[in-house]
Amino acid sequence: MPEFDFAQPTSLNDALDLFAADGEVRALVGGTDIVDQLKTGRRNADMVVDVKRIPELQRLELTDDGLHIGAARNLTDIAEFPPVVSDYRGLADSSLLIGSWQIQNRAGLGGNVCNAAPSGDTIPALLSHDTVAVVASKSGTREIALSDFFAGPGQTVLQKGEILVELVLPLMQENSASSYLRFIPRNEMDIAVVGAGSFVQLNPSNNTVLKARIALASVAPTPVRARAAEEVLEGNALTDDLIEMAAVAAVESATPITDVRGSAEYRRELVKVLTRRTLGICRDRING
Amino acid sequence: MTTETTKGKYNVIGTRPIRHDGYDKVTGRAIYGADIKLPALLQGAVLRSPHAHARIKSIDTSAAKALPGVSAVITSADFPGAHDTLIDLGEGAINFRYASNNVMAGDKVLYKGHPVAAVAALDKNTALEAAALIKVDYEVLKPVSTVMEALKPGAPIVLEDLEGQDLGEKIDGQTNQANHIRHEFGDVEKGFAEADIVIEHEFDTAMVHQGYIEPHNATATWDEEGRVTIWTSTQGSFPTRRQTAGILRLPDSSVKVIPLEIGGGFGGKIPSYLEPVAAILSRETGRPVKLLMERTSVFESTGPTPGTWMSAKVGVKNDGTITAATADLRFDAGAYPGSPVGAGMMCVFSCYDIPNTRIDGYDVVVNKPKTAAYRAPGATQAAYAMETVVDEICQKLGMDPLEFRIKNAAKEGTRRADGPIHPIIGAVETHEAAKASDHWNTPLEKNGSDGKLRGRGVASGYWFNIGLKSAVTISVNEDGTVALTEGSTDIGGSRASIAMMAAEVLGIPAEEVRPHVADSEGIGYTDVTGGSRTTYATGYAAHDAAQDVVVQLRERAAKLWDVEVDEIEFANGSYQSKSDPELRLSHKELASKLGSTGGPVIGSASVDPEGAGGAYSTQICDIEIDPETGKTDVIRYTIVQDVGTAIHPSYVEGQMQGAVAQCIGWALNEEYFLNDDGAMVNSSFLDYRMPTSLDLPEIETIIVEVPNPGHPFGVRGVGEVPIVPGVATVANAIHDALGIRLRTTPMNAGSILAALKAKK
């Protein structure tokens, strides 16, 4: 691995100073992605900054305005946080799928997001929850809707000197639920051939869908929302037929490629299957 | 479950002592190849080709050499140019000139990952930086990746100087066909004419890698006297010595190989890749040089097992008697000749007694890494073709697949299709044990949860096993323990099994034998740990060396008691006078008196036994498939195997289970996935997709013991045959679940779903 400088700041201000410095500065949380990328030359760094000791980046708190998750908080903590266990279940589903137990104990949610892999498992779950990214630099903070956060494979809209501080998921409403499923040919230690995260909010009086969010992984250069499928659902009663129509519509949002992990045709088929299954799980979870 | 035919027969054999190297391995004390540290050690790096096929127009190493900290940069120009000599490594042969070319490319690169230059530097980062500064000017050529493409007229030519052979005749002009051989017996046309049912199919299998966890490594010194010392993890210090010496054009005796612990090999650590390169870097720098591969290079630049095109045709009468069979096996050798197609031909029909057979085998070069042995090399592919055709025949006949195999089984005296007559073998006993198993007698519920579909498959396989040369010495310590020195590097618990055979002869516990794997100057010539030969042949040597100790200890007892040697008998671990029951000493007591009766006793043996004895395995597999995604889970697996005599049943079971794990991966997911430029794109454990522990059921083992008359304890090789039927077993289970026959590997989720859609 090429040599680089290394820092472990304990305050956000110190970290922002480091990220503002000249050269390529990379954040380290669990290291699952960045260490391998530095070793194999897929990313480079003049300095690596371990951001795990910054209090703001370890936040895990439910407040009046939503669920706040610091960018360096590990996946196990998140998946075991009671509000996540009870309400943000798609996020728990996805956090517990990444790597192995050991990796989940170390890997940070912000790392999965900022790595911006098309296959990032937590991203569809976060997108289905209308998550907002809070980013900071020396010139201040700004909020970016997560659906605007990704610029391409491995690319985000973060500017030089900016880091992701936290992700904010809006408060869950009554009669809503989320779910995430991915397909891998093995049972662990693999990357999604296709991932699907769904969120559904129902009107309990007539079983119609008040709000639907569906996001897909590994079918486009970035994780994508399946907006056509969401439109199929919203305003209509959540029947098996409607779920099937939404599953078929979700395929429209997928522009997969053929690669070692699966063919484009196979991925389109999986989009349909996984969308159908996650919507069914949302319905089951709402009906409790 | 064990069929205890050895029960009560032995004191040590058949028990399960803790392996002698166990504590070192589980505590991390064991020294592997990457652990070695020497004074003034330099670190090396190898620059490898990004192209699958290209001509090297020039290599400019000046910038790399100028980098501070760099001690040497070498290319093929620094190699002596090895002779055109074919040598047998025990499990596959190599030509030195091609082997030299494989470790450092000459005028062409023949596969992605082919080495083109190497660097030695003060540290690894500098070596890597220097390697990146080497400028190679390539003329990129069109690659050829599969057997059938390579055999087409006008295909890109991999080796311009290859002299191809076809049925003993030299092929005119340039070709990728290194060889075409045939075994023919009886009259296959007549045999097929007598058949009521004839089934024939074609198959394609993907190239797959052994996937051992430890990457290749080598550290070398080249001293002032021109002597080379190599530290490496290898399946054989003597074969590594021979390859290194041959490539460096040194006498074998100028090279010493010190084997370190090995993190898996499965045949892949027989060829040398880094050793000659490290030696030349040491020659250039005057310092020891260490080279370590990373995983990408292990996949791209070492020896996987071939991708193939095959066809198999079998004719049977309505009563289930096989009348004739033919097979055409075309194996990709990788970039240089020498695929294991010959071994595949030896195994393809060898579960059966077939009166009329013809087997064609083609060895074909392609732009992929040179293949190496992988656990019963060539037999797994061949069994995939044969055993899935047999399954279809059983289905057509409405005949129980185990009954069919028992009816047609090869037995003692059956002629193997390639010529040899089977000695005592355990095919029938293996099938019978499968038939009696709990698994076979437990009906499978065909519908799983959530709409999943289940199926059961069965298949059988054969591997011939080999003998070859082994040496063992045994030194008796004064406390009665013995030090056992062997030349077989231990890849599967062989220290334990070999020590146990010596202990059995000497009448002492296994723990009182201290086995030690010596370097190439510390023990007599010993062939490769491969071919399932180690427990057989090195165990044979241990038996004979222990007998030699017994002979000498009888002499010492005679001397001690002043009687004739013939007066001394050895029984139940004691040396005693035939005429005077008072004169009796245990091994331990006699050992304490060696100092006063002529000094230490050392027993030794060097053997080259010929009765290796073939082995059979029959396997039963239950799978569950999600018909919406095509995902397959193996939910139950039973392996039945004739092992001759299980010396240490735990390591026998370990071999059986490990092989099943490998063939489940081979069947369902593993493949060399090449892009349009012929370059492997999945050279990581992430995308190569070997099974993890969560992808495997508890693998049930049934040991069958039909002792091999060619070994003093009845040992048959156990390491290879367990992989042979596995891919076919999974394929037959997929058919049982879905009614679909997949004849291409891997049979992954995407291909299962595509086949399901095509069926609708």
Chai-1 contact restraints between the chains, C-beta under 6 A:
chainA,res_idxA,chainB,res_idxB,connection_type,confidence,min_distance_angstrom,max_distance_angstrom,comment,restraint_id
A,F183,B,T629,contact,1.0,0.0,6.0,A-B,restraint_1
A,P185,B,N669,contact,1.0,0.0,6.0,A-B,restraint_2
A,P185,B,A749,contact,1.0,0.0,6.0,A-B,restraint_3
A,R186,B,T692,contact,1.0,0.0,6.0,A-B,restraint_4
A,R186,B,D695,contact,1.0,0.0,6.0,A-B,restraint_5
A,N187,B,L694,contact,1.0,0.0,6.0,A-B,restraint_6
A,N187,B,D695,contact,1.0,0.0,6.0,A-B,restraint_7
A,E188,B,T692,contact,1.0,0.0,6.0,A-B,restraint_8
A,E188,B,L694,contact,1.0,0.0,6.0,A-B,restraint_9
A,M189,B,T692,contact,1.0,0.0,6.0,A-B,restraint_10
A,V260,B,F673,contact,1.0,0.0,6.0,A-B,restraint_11
A,V260,B,V681,contact,1.0,0.0,6.0,A-B,restraint_12
A,V260,B,N682,contact,1.0,0.0,6.0,A-B,restraint_13
A,V260,B,D687,contact,1.0,0.0,6.0,A-B,restraint_14
A,G262,B,G750,contact,1.0,0.0,6.0,A-B,restraint_15
A,S263,B,G750,contact,1.0,0.0,6.0,A-B,restraint_16
A,Y266,B,G750,contact,1.0,0.0,6.0,A-B,restraint_17
A,V273,B,E628,contact,1.0,0.0,6.0,A-B,restraint_18
A,V273,B,T629,contact,1.0,0.0,6.0,A-B,restraint_19
